[in-house]
Structure formats: structure tokens, C-alpha cells
Amino acid sequence: MKCLAVALMFAASVVTAATADESCKDQARENKFTGETLKNFMTNCKDVATMMCDGQAIDQKLSDEAKDTFTKKCIKDAVGSK
């Protein structure tokens, strides 16, 4: 049941991030996640950011070094590791 609650909070946060351009760290802070919930949220958020950034790189038809550079920066910005 706890996993379901975390999944629902995460899904709601992803929608919030898409509309407000908040980083994972900003969302975690806003939702006051701590401990295991914070760890799980950050892991899931980074996974979603990775998929989103990979998709953007493909849409932009980037390849090789340009794709790697773009993806790393995109993920860093999405997670909030500036």
C-alpha cells in the first residue's frame, strides 16, 4: 500500500514538473519527502528525466557526442544538480 501511495505522489509530481519546470529536488522539497520516500522519489524522477531527455535528443536528431552532452546536461537540470 505504501508503494502505491509513493507511486501516486510521484505521478502527480511528474505532471507538476512538466507544467512548472521544477527539478526533482524542488519537487521533493515542496512535498517534504524524507528518508526512503525521498530516495525512491529521486530514483524514479531521474529515470523519468533520463527517458524524457533521451527522447528529446532523438527528436532533435542528435548523435554521438552531441547527444551525450545534451542528455547529460538535460538530466542534470531535470534532477536539480546544477
DAPECOR-V810143 format. One record per residue. N is the residue number from 1. RES is the residue in one small letter. D_LAST is the distance of its C-alpha to the last C-alpha in Angstrom with 1 decimal. Layout:
N_RES_D_LAST ; N_RES_D_LAST
This chain:
1_m_34.2 ; 2_k_31.0 ; 3_c_29.2 ; 4_l_30.5 ; 5_a_29.1 ; 6_v_25.6 ; 7_a_25.9 ; 8_l_27.1 ; 9_m_24.3 ; 10_f_21.8 ; 11_a_23.7 ; 12_a_23.7 ; 13_s_20.0 ; 14_v_19.4 ; 15_v_21.8 ; 16_t_20.0 ; 17_a_16.6 ; 18_a_18.5 ; 19_t_20.1 ; 20_a_17.6 ; 21_d_14.3 ; 22_e_12.8 ; 23_s_10.1 ; 24_c_11.7 ; 25_k_10.6 ; 26_d_12.0 ; 27_q_15.1 ; 28_a_15.7 ; 29_r_15.6 ; 30_e_17.9 ; 31_n_20.2 ; 32_k_20.3 ; 33_f_20.0 ; 34_t_20.8 ; 35_g_22.1 ; 36_e_23.1 ; 37_t_22.3 ; 38_l_18.6 ; 39_k_18.6 ; 40_n_20.5 ; 41_f_18.4 ; 42_m_15.1 ; 43_t_17.1 ; 44_n_18.7 ; 45_c_15.7 ; 46_k_14.0 ; 47_d_17.5 ; 48_v_17.9 ; 49_a_14.6 ; 50_t_15.8 ; 51_m_19.2 ; 52_m_18.0 ; 53_c_16.0 ; 54_d_19.0 ; 55_g_21.3 ; 56_q_19.6 ; 57_a_19.8 ; 58_i_23.4 ; 59_d_24.2 ; 60_q_23.0 ; 61_k_25.2 ; 62_l_22.7 ; 63_s_23.9 ; 64_d_23.3 ; 65_e_20.6 ; 66_a_19.5 ; 67_k_19.0 ; 68_d_17.2 ; 69_t_14.7 ; 70_f_14.3 ; 71_t_14.1 ; 72_k_11.4 ; 73_k_9.1 ; 74_c_10.5 ; 75_i_10.2 ; 76_k_6.5 ; 77_d_6.3 ; 78_a_9.3 ; 79_v_8.6 ; 80_g_5.7 ; 81_s_3.8 ; 82_k_0.0
